[in-house]
Amino acid sequence: MSSHIFNESTLISSERVTGTNVYNRAGDKLGSIEAMLINKASGQVRYAIMSFGGFLGIGERYHQLPWAGLAYDQTREGYVVNLNEAALKAAPVYSREQLDSYDYAQHAAAIDTYYGGLDGFYSPHQQALRSNGAVPTGQFKPGNDQRV
């Protein structure tokens, strides 16, 4: 699929997102996007699966990051997430086998609760929407912030 069919500069093919590096705000590479999980009903990306560690796919581990917490950085040509090393180490992490059988309908709230509890993970606009209940957990609708 060619990306030239899109006429909005903020759109990107999922093929181009896969493999994109993820950094923290300090500029440290945390991992790369392995996959994106899309809500079947709304069509919105809900999670980015970030892979890290391992060698040639052996021993690799995965974090399910709420998509709304990632911001694209054109300078780095990658996504930036507001996570320090301690928060990342404490975050839910899974093997490929665990990820393949993960029940999002039953357990996605635990992911949203963990990241929603981290100060600064979401933009102030997103956090305000989450805090006042305007957007239910797990159903963030992008606003005018520069998240892509």
Secondary structure, 3 states (H helix, E strand, C coil): CCHHHCCCCCCCCHHHHCCCEEEECCCCEEEEEEEEEECCCCCCEEEEEEEECCECCECCEEEEEEHHHEEEECCCCEEEECCCHHHHHHCCCECHHHHHCCCHHHHHHHHHHHHHCCCCCCCHHHHHHHHCCCCCCCCCCCCCCCCC
